[in-house]
Amino acid sequence: MDPMNTFWFLLIGLIAGWLAGRIMKGKGFGLIGNFIVGIIGALLGGFLFSLLGIQAVGLIGALIAALVGAIILIWLISLIKVKK
């Protein structure tokens, strides 16, 4: 992965984490936590989209995939937190 692709991946993940924290009010993890969730969610979203045969094209498509992944990850983490 070249440095520019890494930069865009991290930037999209950070934005997705911040947006997911806003969408999932009360279930976020603070600014830094949501950024981390966004980066991991970007990986998850890309994986899920590829499983479903959906192509995320361009920056907007990558942001949507990352946002979906981050929302799913926040939801899954909130399920685990509730069960404890």
Secondary structure as the mmCIF struct_conf table of DSSP 4:
data_model
#
loop_
_struct_conf.conf_type_id
_struct_conf.id
_struct_conf.beg_label_comp_id
_struct_conf.beg_label_asym_id
_struct_conf.beg_label_seq_id
_struct_conf.end_label_comp_id
_struct_conf.end_label_asym_id
_struct_conf.end_label_seq_id
HELX_RH_AL_P HELX_RH_AL_P1 PRO A 3 ILE A 23
TURN_TY1_P TURN_TY1_P1 MET A 24 GLY A 26
BEND BEND1 LYS A 27 LYS A 27
HELX_RH_AL_P HELX_RH_AL_P2 GLY A 30 LEU A 52
TURN_TY1_P TURN_TY1_P2 GLY A 53 GLY A 53
HELX_RH_AL_P HELX_RH_AL_P3 GLY A 58 LYS A 83
#
